[in-house]
């Protein structure tokens, strides 16, 4: 055992947790510090050589600031509340049903859709001249021309909320499915059902109180993302004024460099808005706990079963249908030669749009692919190292380590990425591929860990004990036993990492300084233009890379383990 502890493999594995903490914490802390200095007037390279509140005064005098703050705050909370309600009701009403099995099968394809592609597809679906209105016009709607309503870009942010909910539901469902075994959900639910409770009531009273603490941090991450998102807000959100995060990005790109001071103050304000949203959600948790605790033991066995089933099933499948119809609309627009309103089908269909886009599409796709592969490979190696360190030391990560893991997801990216850009310039670090890879890895690593951790920890430790009994050290047991057994979960986690990397907009834009063109940056830029065909081509291309990743994650283990089918379960 002593020899194993001092082996090279054990020492390398022991370094993984420290490297992971460094990767997750150092950029966030340094970025916040780099953004705080200009926010208080200190940026010598631009003439700011003394501390001042002038940036905050300029920000306070910005027209529409209050509307920006309110929009960021409300869209973050409302979209999260809707997504969580949908997931909870669906799990309560349809656990162990055929619908539940089908949705689990659809989960990987749903997660593979990048946020920007989903937002563009939703805009093309529900716009006045979108696919949905075409299908009911003119026969059912009596509209021979596009109706006069504002979507996307409505001033209340309803389109933005819809776009966020469509993507948040699959993520929260995945996190809930991962947490259900940890809280013995099946046993609790079956016991409640045997006592006469309806399925929804059984889930709400017997399962949810133990499930929610396990998904609290993912819910907080969703709030942070929804309240500070940039790419979805640029596509679906209002523009007069936009959300605060979108305004920060625009001010950072302003040719007037003095705007950087106010942009830094706005970035810290975005952090404050996100923290305020998290605090309000925490207060809401306490209020719900105070109101619901007496009801857990009141003996009522059939509370809202019909309504819960209707809402849970209807809203879940509505989200899935909207996402699927959005992708259908993107496909049709990418193949459309001429598509006047109210025609429901473009005629003729052509590949000319793809051919026209190919000269710019291919380099962007290659940059996207290499960035995704590099960031995912680095994240996967670190995650496997951390989990293997847990296995060798027989000790799981604590609450503080879990918080570190979620740190990049809880802090608004716009709040610390700009500070990293400032530090990057002061340290003379040239923008480029490696800087963007590290930036992507900052967001990819938490998702890879969340996808892989449960499978890794549930692997029977007796396999390693058998390998040790046959004279194999930790390295041989890892390579010859653990990796083959975990090939399918590792491949799935890597596919999730690729999907997350492909969807990264802000890290690519800021850390790459415009020198790296990816499918996401191009799709978001084109979404504000008037060429729907070209926009659809880039959005679909952005979707194809994660879809290919998930296809390989499903197919590769089946090929390698074709004679060992039990390893696939």
C-alpha positions in Angstrom: 0.0 0.0 0.0 2.9 2.4 0.8 4.4 1.6 -2.6 1.1 2.4 -4.2 0.8 5.7 -2.4 4.3 6.8 -3.5 3.8 5.7 -7.1 4.0 8.2 -9.9 0.4 7.5 -10.8 -0.8 8.3 -7.3 1.3 11.5 -7.2 -0.1 12.7 -10.5 -3.7 11.9 -9.5 -3.1 13.7 -6.2 -2.2 16.9 -8.2 -5.5 16.9 -10.0 -7.7 18.4 -7.2 -5.2 21.2 -6.6 -4.9 22.0 -10.3 -8.7 21.9 -10.6 -9.2 24.3 -7.8 -6.6 26.6 -9.2 -8.3 26.6 -12.6 -11.7 27.3 -11.2 -10.9 29.9 -8.5 -7.9 31.9 -9.8 -9.5 33.2 -13.0 -12.7 34.2 -11.2 -10.9 36.0 -8.3 -8.4 37.6 -10.6 -11.1 38.7 -13.0 -13.3 40.3 -10.3 -10.2 42.1 -9.1 -9.4 43.2 -12.6 -12.9 44.6 -13.1 -13.1 46.2 -9.7 -10.1 48.5 -10.2 -11.5 50.3 -13.3 -14.9 50.5 -11.7 -13.4 52.8 -9.2 -11.4 54.8 -11.6 -8.1 53.0 -11.5 -6.7 52.1 -14.9 -3.4 53.9 -15.5 -3.1 52.8 -19.1 -6.2 54.8 -19.9 -5.3 57.7 -17.6 -7.1 56.5 -14.5 -4.5 57.1 -11.9 -6.6 57.8 -8.8 -9.6 56.2 -7.2 -12.9 57.8 -8.1 -16.7 57.2 -8.1 -17.0 58.9 -11.5 -17.7 55.6 -13.3 -20.6 54.9 -11.0 -22.0 58.4 -11.5 -21.8 57.9 -15.2 -23.6 54.5 -14.9 -26.3 56.0 -12.7 -27.0 58.7 -15.3 -27.3 56.2 -18.1 -30.8 56.3 -19.7 -32.8 53.1 -19.1 -30.5 51.7 -16.4 -33.3 50.9 -14.0 -35.1 49.0 -16.8 -31.9 47.0 -17.5 -31.6 46.0 -13.9 -35.2 45.0 -13.5 -35.2 43.1 -16.8 -32.0 41.1 -15.8 -33.4 40.4 -12.3 -36.9 39.4 -13.3 -36.0 37.2 -16.3 -33.5 35.3 -14.2 -36.0 34.5 -11.4 -39.1 33.9 -13.5 -37.4 31.6 -16.0 -35.8 29.5 -13.2 -39.1 29.3 -11.3 -40.9 28.1 -14.4 -38.3 25.6 -15.3 -38.0 24.1 -11.8 -41.8 23.9 -11.5 -42.1 22.1 -14.8 -39.4 19.6 -13.8 -40.8 18.9 -10.4 -44.4 18.4 -11.7 -43.2 16.2 -14.5 -41.1 14.0 -12.2 -44.0 13.8 -9.7 -46.7 12.9 -12.3 -44.8 10.7 -14.8 -42.0 8.9 -12.9 -41.7 5.3 -14.1 -44.1 6.0 -17.0 -43.6 5.5 -20.7 -43.5 9.3 -21.1 -40.7 9.5 -18.5 -38.7 6.8 -20.4 -39.1 8.7 -23.7 -38.0 12.0 -22.2 -34.9 10.4 -20.7 -34.1 9.2 -24.2 -34.6 12.7 -25.6 -32.5 14.3 -22.9 -29.1 14.0 -24.7 -30.4 15.5 -28.0 -32.1 18.3 -26.0 -28.9 19.1 -24.1 -26.9 19.0 -27.4 -28.7 22.0 -28.7 -26.6 25.2 -28.0 -28.4 28.1 -26.4 -27.8 30.4 -29.4 -29.2 27.8 -31.8 -32.3 27.2 -29.7 -32.8 31.0 -29.4 -32.5 31.6 -33.1 -34.8 28.7 -33.8 -37.4 29.9 -31.4 -37.3 33.4 -32.9 -37.8 31.9 -36.4 -40.7 29.8 -35.1 -42.7 32.4 -33.1 -41.9 35.6 -35.0 -44.8 37.2 -36.9 -43.6 35.6 -40.1 -42.4 32.5 -38.4 -43.3 28.9 -39.0 -46.0 28.7 -36.3 -48.0 31.6 -37.9 -47.5 30.2 -41.4 -49.1 26.9 -40.4 -52.3 28.7 -39.3 -52.4 31.4 -41.9 -54.5 32.4 -43.6 -57.1 29.7 -43.0 -57.2 29.9 -39.2 -55.7 33.3 -38.5 -57.1 35.2 -41.4 -53.7 36.9 -41.8 -52.5 37.2 -45.4 -49.6 39.3 -44.2 -47.5 38.9 -40.9 -49.5 40.1 -37.9 -48.3 43.1 -35.9 -46.8 41.8 -32.7 -43.3 42.1 -31.3 -41.4 38.8 -31.1 -38.6 38.5 -30.3 -37.6 41.7 -28.5 -40.8 42.4 -26.5 -40.1 45.0 -23.8 -41.2 42.7 -21.0 -38.6 40.0 -21.9 -41.3 37.3 -22.4 -39.4 35.9 -25.5 -36.2 35.8 -23.5 -37.9 34.0 -20.6 -39.3 31.4 -23.1 -35.9 30.9 -24.7 -34.3 30.4 -21.3 -37.0 28.0 -20.0 -36.7 25.8 -23.1 -33.0 25.2 -22.3 -33.2 25.2 -18.5 -35.8 22.4 -18.3 -33.4 19.7 -19.8 -30.5 20.8 -17.6 -32.5 20.7 -14.4 -34.1 17.4 -15.4 -30.6 16.0 -15.9 -29.5 17.2 -12.5 -32.6 15.9 -10.8 -32.2 12.4 -12.5 -28.6 12.3 -11.2 -29.7 13.2 -7.7 -32.7 10.9 -7.4 -30.7 7.8 -6.5 -28.8 9.7 -3.8 -32.0 10.5 -1.9 -33.6 7.0 -2.3 -36.4 8.5 -4.4 -37.8 5.2 -5.6 -38.1 3.8 -2.1 -39.7 6.9 -0.7 -42.1 7.3 -3.6 -43.2 3.6 -3.5 -43.7 3.8 0.2 -45.9 6.9 -0.1 -47.9 5.3 -2.9 -48.5 2.2 -0.8 -50.0 4.5 1.9 -52.6 5.8 -0.6 -50.9 9.0 -1.7 -51.4 10.1 -5.3 -48.2 10.2 -7.5 -47.8 14.0 -7.5 -48.5 14.2 -3.7 -46.2 11.3 -3.0 -43.4 13.1 -4.9 -44.0 16.5 -3.3 -44.2 15.2 0.3 -41.9 12.2 0.3 -39.2 12.9 -2.4 -38.9 16.6 -3.0 -37.8 17.6 0.5 -34.8 15.4 0.2 -34.2 16.0 -3.5 -34.1 19.8 -3.5 -31.1 20.2 -1.3 -29.2 18.0 -3.8 -30.1 20.2 -6.7 -29.9 23.6 -4.9 -26.6 24.6 -6.4 -27.6 23.6 -10.0 -30.7 25.8 -9.4 -28.5 28.7 -8.2 -26.3 28.2 -11.3 -29.4 28.5 -13.5 -30.4 31.7 -11.8 -26.9 33.1 -12.3 -26.9 32.1 -16.0 -30.4 33.4 -16.7 -29.8 36.8 -15.0 -26.5 37.4 -16.8 -26.8 35.6 -20.2 -25.6 37.5 -23.2 -26.1 35.5 -26.4 -29.8 34.5 -25.7 -30.5 38.0 -24.6 -29.0 39.5 -27.7 -31.2 37.2 -29.9 -34.5 37.2 -28.0 -34.3 40.0 -25.5 -35.4 43.6 -26.0 -33.0 46.2 -27.3 -34.3 49.5 -26.0 -33.0 49.0 -23.4 -31.4 45.5 -23.4 -30.5 43.5 -20.3 -27.6 44.8 -18.3 -25.2 42.1 -19.4 -25.8 42.9 -23.1 -25.1 46.6 -22.4 -21.9 45.7 -20.6 -20.6 43.9 -23.7 -21.6 46.7 -26.0 -19.9 49.3 -23.7 -16.7 47.1 -23.6 -16.6 47.2 -27.4 -17.2 50.9 -27.7 -14.5 52.7 -29.7 -14.4 55.4 -26.9 -12.0 53.7 -24.5 -13.2 55.9 -21.6 -16.4 53.8 -21.6 -14.3 50.9 -20.1 -14.6 52.6 -16.7 -18.4 52.7 -16.8 -18.5 49.2 -18.3 -16.5 47.9 -15.3 -19.0 49.5 -12.9 -21.8 47.9 -14.9 -20.1 44.5 -14.7 -19.9 44.7 -10.9 -23.6 45.9 -10.9 -24.4 42.7 -12.8 -22.7 40.7 -10.1 -24.8 42.6 -7.6 -28.0 41.9 -9.5 -27.2 38.2 -9.7 -26.4 38.1 -5.9 -29.7 39.9 -5.2 -31.6 37.3 -7.3 -29.9 34.5 -5.4 -30.7 36.1 -2.1 -34.4 36.6 -3.1 -34.5 32.9 -4.2 -33.1 31.9 -0.8 -35.7 33.9 0.9 -38.3 32.3 -1.3 -36.9 28.9 -0.2 -37.3 29.7 3.4 -40.9 31.0 2.9 -41.9 27.8 1.0 -40.3 25.7 3.7 -42.2 27.6 6.4 -45.5 27.3 4.6 -45.0 23.7 3.4 -43.7 22.0 6.5 -47.0 21.7 8.2 -48.6 20.3 5.0 -46.1 17.4 4.8 -47.8 15.7 7.8 -51.4 16.8 7.4 -52.4 13.4 6.0 -53.9 14.8 2.7 -53.2 12.2 0.0 -54.6 13.8 -3.2 -53.5 17.4 -3.5 -53.8 18.7 -7.1 -53.1 15.4 -8.8 -55.0 16.2 -11.9 -53.7 19.8 -12.2 -50.2 18.7 -11.5 -50.3 16.0 -14.1 -51.8 18.4 -16.6 -49.3 21.1 -16.0 -46.3 18.8 -15.6 -46.9 16.9 -18.7 -48.3 19.7 -20.8 -45.6 22.2 -20.1 -42.8 19.7 -20.4 -43.9 18.4 -23.8 -44.6 22.0 -24.8 -41.0 22.8 -24.1 -39.8 19.8 -26.0 -42.2 20.5 -28.9 -41.0 24.2 -29.1 -37.4 23.1 -29.3 -38.1 20.4 -31.9 -40.3 22.8 -34.0 -37.6 25.4 -33.8 -35.0 23.0 -35.2 -37.5 22.1 -38.0 -37.9 25.8 -38.8 -34.1 26.3 -38.9 -33.8 23.3 -41.3 -36.4 24.7 -43.6 -34.9 28.2 -43.7 -31.5 26.8 -44.4 -32.9 25.0 -47.5 -35.3 27.7 -48.6 -34.8 29.5 -51.9 -38.0 31.5 -51.8 -40.5 31.5 -48.9 -43.1 34.2 -48.9 -45.7 34.6 -46.2 -48.1 32.8 -45.6 -46.7 29.8 -47.4 -46.1 26.9 -44.9 -43.5 25.2 -47.0 -40.6 26.8 -49.0 -40.4 26.1 -52.7 -38.0 25.1 -54.1 -35.7 23.5 -51.5 -32.1 24.0 -52.3 -28.6 23.5 -50.9 -27.4 26.8 -52.4 -27.5 28.5 -49.0 -25.1 26.0 -47.6 -22.8 26.4 -50.6 -22.9 30.2 -50.2 -22.0 29.9 -46.5 -19.3 27.3 -46.9 -16.3 29.6 -47.4 -16.8 31.2 -44.0 -18.5 28.2 -42.4 -15.7 25.7 -42.7 -13.0 27.8 -40.9 -15.4 28.7 -38.2 -16.4 25.1 -37.8 -12.8 24.0 -37.5 -12.0 26.6 -34.9 -15.0 25.6 -33.0 -14.1 21.9 -33.2 -10.5 22.4 -32.1 -11.5 24.6 -29.2 -14.1 22.1 -28.0 -11.8 19.2 -28.3 -9.0 20.9 -26.4 -11.1 22.3 -23.7 -13.0 19.0 -23.2 -9.9 17.0 -23.2 -8.3 19.2 -20.5 -11.5 19.2 -18.4 -12.0 15.5 -18.7 -8.5 14.7 -17.6 -8.8 16.9 -14.6 -12.2 15.5 -13.6 -11.1 11.9 -13.9 -8.0 12.8 -11.8 -10.2 14.3 -9.1 -12.6 11.4 -9.0 -9.7 8.9 -9.1 -8.1 10.8 -6.2 -11.4 10.4 -4.3 -11.4 6.6 -5.0 -7.8 6.1 -3.9 -8.2 8.2 -0.7 -11.7 6.8 0.1 -12.9 10.4 0.6 -15.6 12.3 -1.3 -15.5 16.1 -1.9 -17.1 18.2 0.8 -19.4 21.2 0.7 -16.6 23.7 0.1 -15.2 21.7 -2.8 -18.7 21.5 -4.3 -19.0 25.3 -4.0 -15.7 25.7 -5.8 -16.9 23.5 -8.5 -19.9 25.7 -9.1 -18.1 29.0 -8.7 -17.7 29.8 -12.4 -21.4 29.0 -12.9 -22.5 31.1 -9.9 -20.5 34.3 -10.8 -21.8 36.1 -13.9 -19.2 35.6 -16.7 -19.5 39.2 -17.8 -18.4 40.3 -14.2 -15.0 38.5 -14.3 -14.2 37.9 -18.0 -13.6 41.6 -18.6 -11.3 41.7 -15.6 -9.4 38.8 -17.1 -9.1 40.7 -20.4 -7.6 43.7 -18.5 -5.1 41.5 -16.7 -4.3 39.7 -20.0 -3.4 43.1 -21.6 -1.3 44.2 -18.6 0.6 41.0 -18.5 1.2 41.1 -22.3 -0.6 37.8 -22.9 -1.6 37.8 -26.5 -5.2 36.7 -27.2 -5.3 33.5 -29.0 -6.2 29.8 -29.0 -4.7 28.7 -25.7 -6.3 31.6 -23.8 -9.7 30.8 -25.2 -9.2 27.1 -24.5 -8.6 27.9 -20.8 -11.6 30.2 -20.8 -13.8 27.5 -22.2 -12.4 24.9 -19.8 -13.5 27.1 -16.9 -17.1 26.5 -17.9 -16.8 23.0 -19.4 -15.2 21.4 -16.3 -18.1 21.8 -13.9 -20.5 20.2 -16.4 -18.1 17.3 -17.2 -17.8 16.7 -13.4 -21.5 16.7 -12.9 -22.1 14.3 -15.8 -19.4 11.8 -14.7 -19.3 12.0 -10.9 -22.3 9.8 -10.1 -21.2 7.0 -12.4 -17.6 7.1 -11.2 -18.6 7.0 -7.5 -21.1 4.2 -7.9 -18.6 1.9 -9.5 -18.2 -1.1 -7.2 -14.8 -0.7 -5.4 -14.4 -4.5 -5.3 -13.2 -4.3 -8.9 -10.1 -2.4 -7.9 -9.7 -4.7 -4.9 -9.7 -7.8 -7.2 -7.1 -6.1 -9.4 -4.9 -5.3 -6.4 -5.3 -8.9 -5.3 -3.9 -10.1 -8.6 -0.8 -7.9 -8.1 -1.8 -4.8 -10.1 -1.0 -1.4 -8.8 -3.4 1.7 -9.0 -2.2 2.7 -12.5 -2.8 -0.8 -14.0 -6.2 -1.1 -12.2 -7.2 2.3 -13.5 -6.2 1.6 -17.1 -7.3 -2.0 -17.4 -10.3 -2.1 -15.1 -11.8 1.3 -14.3 -11.5 3.0 -17.7 -13.1 0.1 -19.6 -16.0 -0.1 -17.1 -16.5 3.7 -17.3 -16.0 4.2 -21.0 -19.7 4.9 -21.7 -20.1 7.5 -18.9 -16.8 9.2 -19.8 -17.8 9.4 -23.4 -21.2 10.9 -22.4 -19.5 13.4 -20.1 -17.1 14.4 -22.9 -20.0 14.9 -25.3 -21.6 17.2 -22.7 -18.3 19.1 -22.5 -18.1 19.5 -26.3 -21.7 20.8 -26.3 -20.9 23.3 -23.6 -17.7 24.5 -25.3 -19.5 24.9 -28.7 -22.1 27.1 -27.1 -19.6 29.5 -25.4 -20.0 33.0 -26.8 -18.7 35.5 -24.2 -15.3 33.8 -23.4 -14.6 33.4 -27.1 -15.5 37.0 -27.9 -13.6 38.6 -25.0 -10.6 36.4 -24.4 -10.1 35.8 -28.2 -10.4 39.6 -28.9 -12.2 38.7 -32.2 -9.2 36.7 -33.5 -11.1 33.4 -33.3 -14.3 33.0 -35.2 -16.5 30.2 -34.0 -19.9 29.1 -35.2 -21.5 30.6 -32.1 -20.0 34.1 -32.5 -21.0 34.1 -36.2 -24.5 32.8 -35.5 -25.2 35.5 -32.8 -23.8 38.2 -35.1 -26.0 37.0 -38.0 -29.1 36.7 -35.9 -29.3 40.5 -35.7 -29.1 40.8 -39.5 -31.8 40.2 -42.1 -30.6 37.0 -43.8 -32.5 34.2 -42.2 -31.2 31.6 -44.6 -27.5 32.3 -43.7 -28.4 32.6 -40.0 -30.1 29.2 -40.1 -27.2 27.6 -41.8 -24.8 28.7 -39.0 -27.2 27.8 -36.3 -27.7 24.3 -37.6 -23.9 23.9 -38.1 -23.5 24.9 -34.5 -26.0 22.2 -33.5 -24.3 19.5 -35.6 -21.0 19.4 -33.7 -22.6 18.6 -30.3 -25.0 16.1 -32.0 -22.0 14.4 -33.6 -20.4 14.3 -30.1 -23.4 12.6 -28.5 -23.6 10.2 -31.5 -20.0 9.1 -30.9 -20.6 8.9 -27.2 -23.4 6.4 -27.8 -21.8 4.5 -30.7 -18.2 4.3 -29.7 -18.7 2.2 -26.5 -21.1 -0.1 -28.4 -18.4 -0.7 -31.0 -15.5 -1.2 -28.6 -17.7 -3.3 -26.2 -19.6 -5.2 -28.9 -18.5 -8.5 -27.3 -19.1 -7.2 -23.7 -22.7 -5.9 -23.8 -22.9 -5.9 -20.0 -20.4 -3.0 -19.9 -22.9 -0.7 -21.7 -25.5 -0.9 -18.8 
